[in-house]
Amino acid sequence: MRFISLLFSLSLAAGPLQAVSLPAVFSDHMVLQCDRPVNVWGEADAGEEITIRFGEHRATATADPEGQWQAELPAMPASAEPRELVVSGSEERRFRDVLVGEVWLCSGQSNMEKPLGDKRGQRPTDNHLSEIAAARHPRMRLFQVPHHGEVSRPEQQMRWLPCSPESVVATEFSAAGYFFGRELLVNLEVPVGLIHSSFGGTMVEAWTPRAAIEAEPRLEGVLETEYFAWVDGVQATELWRSMVEPLVPYTLRGFLWYQGEANAMTGESAEYATKLATLVKGWRQAWSNPEAPFYYVQLAPFNYSAWDSFPAWLTPRGLPLFWEAQAAALDEIPHSAMIVTTDLAGDGRDIHPTNKRDVGLRLAHLALRETYGDERRVVHSPRVASAEFGDDGRVVLEFEHVGGGLARADGNPLGQFELAGKGRDFHPAEARIVDDGRVEVVSSLVARPVAVRFAWHETATPNLVNSAGLPAVPYRSDDWPVANTREKPGEVSGE
């Protein structure tokens, strides 16, 4: 019933019931994706001939027996010239002030959802008043999808709005998404369209298409599982159906993803990589774009182990295990990249870090290099490529993505390194940069180390960065079992 009511609300948002209708994602002020054929679709009387006109471009379609039609405008160069998109059959629909540029979908849970301004129960983003006041970018357009697709504020939701101080506040638009779009706008000098569809406290399963889950044997049982949820309508596939599928196949460039806290709170670790890869595969199949870029955020440090209200009681190593899974997803998802945020979390006691500007900029810089080809940029965090254990007790870590070389962000000695011997007890270690891409690690407490870890704690804020100031990816050389959850009172170990 929810999906049926959503379709009804989409037709209402697009205009009164008529012979020719389009989904709500078509409205005045929209941005059409440049340099790719543009999908246009909707409903009409069965057999009705539909004509689509945009500038000198023209396409036609015929409504099928169910009244569905779809057409394709040819690929067009970016243009900031406002034009009309006209869709006509027995009746005519006109969409005004339409631009051509770069379109991205921003999705996830509360950290993607966090707006520039105030949000109940959260601290506002850094410098929010000045950032809001400066948010006047008429060539950037915002489209806000409400929870479950249920429109409560029709003037601000399910319609394209030019970016302004008033619209970013009224829509409660994603801060991370806003900063991403603004950076593209400045660097590409073309219009930018941002679709924001997020919901706080939700699992990755809720955003994943059913067909994708069914096709992945490693996810057997997911569709039958009742997951912990703070609100209704967020079980497996439900948010895909209510908040993403109605946007398909609106032509866009790629996807931004900031999610994982809800899955981490369940004590999940390695399986998240498979779940995220399944979501991406499902989204790309839905959009018929197997190479659509997918850029995502590794969770920020947070003291999960101090909280007893989560579905599972985590240990301080629970989040590092989840970080490991997020990093491992890179190997499962082609055309993807991840940003690291260990330096953006303050003291690790706020699950909604207030620095969303750097999150958006790092995502934008990934896109500028990997999608738009600006190879001058250093956009990836340094990551351990190999570990060499010497007979003298020293361990040398070789890093990739160092740019002009590794550095200490604050000038202090390197921190958050640990070594362990055969007894598997880890001890703090001293570390130093020995050349542009290598770090030497040693501990007087471990004569013959066999394992090394870096930033392997939920509130770790290490100071090792590359020449672009990007923090290094947390790492461990071992594959030893790690307890990510602890027993609750009354629990019996092993049950």
N, C-alpha and C positions, 0 to 999 in steps of 0.2 A: 504493500500500500504506500510505503514511503516513496518508492521509486515512481509510482504512478502519480502521486501528488507532486513530486518534483517536476515531472514532465509538464504537468498542468501549470505549475508556477513559472516554468521557463516560457511557456507560450504567453502567459499573462505579462511577464516581464518584457517580452519582445513586442507586445502590443495586443489590442483586442482580438478576439477570435475572428479569423478571416480565411479566405480561400488560400492565401499564400502566407505562410508563417515560417520564422526562423528561430533557432534557439537563442537564449538570452545573451550568449557570447557575441552575437552580432548586434551592435548598437552604435549610435552616434559616438564619435571620438575613438573608434577602435583603431588598432594597428594591425595591418595585414603583414604577414611574414614576407620579407624580400627574398629574391633570388631562388625561390622555390615555388612550384605550382601551388595555388591557394585553393583549398577546399571550401565550397559554399554548399550548404544543405538545408533542408527543412521539410515542410509538409504542404500539401496542396490537394485539391480534388484529384482523384485517380485519373490518370491520362492527361492531366493538364500540362501544357507546354510552358516551361519557365525560361525566362531570359535574364541573364545577369550581365550588367554593364558596369564597368569601372574605368573611367577615362576612355581611352581608345580601345580597351580590351572588352571582349564579349564572350560569353559562354552560354550554352543552352542545356536544358535537361527536360525529361518527361517524368512526371510523377507515376510511380508504379501502382499496382492495384491496391496497395495499402496506403497510398497517398504520400509515400516517401520519395524524395528526389535529392540528387547530389550532382554538383557540377564542379568544374575545375577551371579557374582563371590561370592564364600562363604566368610563369615566373616573371617578376617585375623588379627593377632596381629600387633601392631605397629612395623615398621621396618624402619631404616634409611639406609638400604642397597639399593643402586640404582638398579632398575630392569627395564626390558622392558615390556610394555603392548602391546601385538601383537593381532591385529584384522585382520582376513583373511577370504576371500571368493574367488571370482575370481581374486581379487587383495588383496594386503596385506598392512596394515598400522602398523607402528611401532612407539611407543611413548617411548622415552628414559628417563633415570634418574627419574623414578617414585618411590615415597616413599609412605609409609603407616603411617598415623597418625591421627591427629584431624583436622577436616575441619569445618569452621564457615563462615556464610554469614553475612557481615556487611552492613547495609543499613540505609537510612534516608535522611536527607537534609544536609544543608551546614555545620553544626557542625560535622557530621560524615564525610562529604566530605573533610573537612579542612585538608590539607596535612602537613607533617612534616616541609616542607620548605615554600618558598614564595608562596603567592597566591594574585593575583591582588585585591586591595581594602581591604585587611586584614593584620593585623599584623602577623608575623610568630609565630609559636608555641615556647614556652619557650625553650631556650638552643638548638635551632634547628640545629645550625652548629655542635655542639659536638654530638648531638644525631644522625644526619645523618652520621657523620664520623664513628660512632660506630655501624652502622646498618648492620653489616656483619654477617648474620645468614643463612648459606647455607641450613640448615634443615628446614627453614621457607620459604614458597613459597607464592607468591602474584599473584592474578588474578584480573585485573582491568577491570570493565565493563564501557565503555564510555556512555555519555548521549545518550539516545534513542537506545543504542546498536549500534550506527553508528561509525565504526572504522575510525579514522583519523590518528592514529599513530600505524600501525600494529606491529611494533617491541615492543611496550609497552602495547598494549591493547588487550584484548580477548586472552591472552596466559599466561601460568604460567611462572613466573620468580623467580629464587632464590633471596632471600632478600639480598640486598647489598646496599651500599651508592648510587651506580649508579641507581639501579632499583627503590628504594623508591622515588628518585627525578624524574626519567623519567616517572614513572607511576603516579606521584602525589598521592601516596597512602595515604589512611586515616591515620592520626596520631593516633586517638583513636584506630582504628583497629590494627595498628602496635604495639602500646604499649600493647594491649590486647594479641596479638599473642606472643610477646616476653616474657611476663610473663608466659604464658602457656608453652612455649618452655623451660624456665628455670626450672619450677616446675615439669612438667610432664616428661621431658627428652625424648620426642618423637617428630617426625616431626609435623609441624603445617602448614595447608593450610588456607589462608584467601582469600575469595572472597569479593571484595568491589564493591557495586552497590548503589551509592547515587547520589542525584541531589538537589542542593541548591534551596531554595524557593518553595518547592513543598508540596502539601497537602497529608495527609494520604490516602485520597480517591484515589489518582493517583496510589498508590502502592497496591491496594486491588483488588483481583480477582472479576470479575463480578458475578460469581456464589455465592460467599460469601455474596456480597451485596444483591443480589436478595433473598437470604435465610433469611435475617435479616429484619423482619417487621419494626423495629424501624428506619431503614434507607430508608424507602420509599421516593422516589423522588431524592435520591442522584445521580442516573444514568442520570437523566434528568437535573440536575443543571449545569449551566455554572459557574465555579469557577474563582475567580480572579487569574490571572497568569501573571508572568513576561516573560514567554517564551511559545512557542507552544508545544503541545504534552504532556501536564501534567494534563489533565482533568481526571476524575474518570476512573480508570482501565488502563490508557494509559501506565504508567511506569511499572505496573505489566506485561503488554504484551511485552514491548520492553526491559526491563532491569532485570526482575526476571524470568518470565515464561520460557525463553529459557534455564535457568539453571536447570529446573526441568526435571528429578528427580535425579540430581547428588547427590550422597549420602553424607550427612553431619551430623554434630552433633547437631548444633543449630543455633540460630539467635541472632544478636545484632542489636539494634534499637536506633537511636538518631535523633528524629524528633519531630515536634510540633510547631515550631515558626510560620510557615505559617498558621496553623489552629488557633493559639492564636491571630494572627493579624486580624482575621476576627471577633473577639469578641466571639469566640466559647468557651464553657466551658464544662458543664456536658456531652454533647453528644460525646465528644472526647473519653470517656471511651468505649462507645459502638463501635465507629469506629475502635479504636485500637484493641479491642477484636475480631472484625470481620476480620480485616486483619490477625491476628494471626491464627484464625480458618481456614481462606482460605489458608494460607501458609502451615499449618500443613496438611490439606487435600490434597493439591497438592503434598506434599512430602510423603504422606501416613505415617505420623509420628505424631500421636495425642499428644505425650508427648515430642516433641522436645522442649528443653529449649528456652525461649525467655527472654532476659535480655535487659532492656532499661534504658534510661537516663531521669530523670526529668530535665526540662529546668533550665538553670542558671538564676539568677536575671538579669534583664535588664529593662531600663527605657522606656518601650513601650509607656507610657502615654505622653512622650515628643515628640513623632513622629506623624506628621500629614500626612505622605505619605502612611500609612498602610490602608488596606481596611476599617477598623473600627478604630475609635479614642478610645483608651482604657483609663480606669481610672487606678490609681495605684493598684486597687484591681483586675484588670482583670487577671493578671498573677497568683496571688494566687488561683483564681478560676480555672484556667487551671491546676495548680499544684494539686489541689484537685481532678480534673478529672483523671489526670495521676496516682495518688495514688489509686483512686477508681478502676482503671482498674486491679489492682492486684487481686481484688476479682472476676473479671470476667474471668481472664486468668489463668488457672492452669499451674503449672510448669513455673511460671514467677517470676521475681524479678526486682527491680528498684533501681538505685543509685541516691543519692541526691547530688547536686552540688552548694548549696548556698554558699559554702566557696571558690569556684573556679572562681568567676566572677569579682574580683577586685572591682571597684567602680560601676559596673552595667551599664556602658555606652558603652560596646562593646558586641554586640550580638554574637560575635565569641570569647569567652574566649580563651586565649592562652595556658592555662594549660590543655593540652590534655593527658599528661602523667597520671595524677591521674584519669582521666575519664577511660582510658584504664585499669589501674591497678584495679580500683574498679569493673569494669565489669569482669575482669579476676578472681578476688577473689571470686565474686559470682559463677562463673563457677567452680572454684577449690573446693568450698564447696558443692554447690548444685548439680553439674553435676558429679564431680569427687570424691566427698566423703571426702574431707579434713575437718573434723568437728572441728579441732582445731582453725579454723579461725573465727573471728568476722567480718562478711561481710555485715550485714544489718544496716542501719541507725536506731537510736533510734526513736521510734514512740509512740505517746500517745495511751495507751490502755484504760484509763478511766480518768474521771475528777470528783472529789468529792468537792462539794460546802459546806463549813462549815457555821454554824450560826455566827461565829465570823468574817466573811468577808474574810476568807482565802480559797483559792482554791488549792487543791493538785492534781497534775497530776501524774499518774502512767505510766511509760514508759516500753516498751518491747524492746528487742534487745540492752540491755545496756552493755553486755559483763561483764567486771570487774567493771562497775559502770559509772555513768554520771560524766562529768567534764566540766570545762570551758576551751575552746581552748586556750585563750590568757591570762588567769589569771584575767581578768577584771570581774566586776559583770555581771551576766546574763542579756541579753538585748532582745528586740523585743517581750516582753510579754505585753498584753493588757487585761483589764477587762471592762465589761459593766454591768450596772444594768438594771432594767426593761425599762428604757428609751432608751436603745439600743445605747447609746453614749459610745464609747470606749475611755479609758484613759490609758496612759502608766502605767505599773505596775512594782513593784520590784519582783524579783524572786530569790530563792536560792535553792540549792540542799540540801535536808534534809536527804537522805540516798542514797544508791547505785542506786535506780531506781525511785526516786520520786523528784518532784520539787514543792515547795510551792510558790504561787503567791498571792500578796496582793497590794492594792492601797489605799492610803489615800483619793482618790477622789471617790472611789466606796465602800460604806459601806456594801451593800448587793449585791455582784456580782451574775449574773445569766448566764454569758457567758465569755469565755476566748479564746483568740486567741494568736497564736505564729507565728512569722515571716510572718505576713499577709500583706505584702507590696511587690511590684515588685522588689525593690532593697534591700530587707532584707538580711543581712549577719550575722545571729545570731552566737553566740559562744558556744552554748550547743552541746556537742559531747559525744560519748561513749568512752570506753577504747581504741578502735581502732582509735580514732580521726575522726570518721564519723559524719557529722552534722545531727542534728535531722530533721525529716520531718516536714514541715510547717503544722499547725493544727488550726482548730477552733472547738469549742464545739457546736456552734449554727448552725441553718439552715436558718437564716434570709435572706431575699432577699438582694443581693449585686449588685449594678450597676457596670457592667464591661465595659460599653462603655459610652461615652459622646457625646453630640450633636455636629455636624459639623455646621459651619455657614450656615444659610439658612434653616436648618432643623427645623421641627416642632415636638415638643415632642409628642410621641405616633404614629407618622407616620412611 
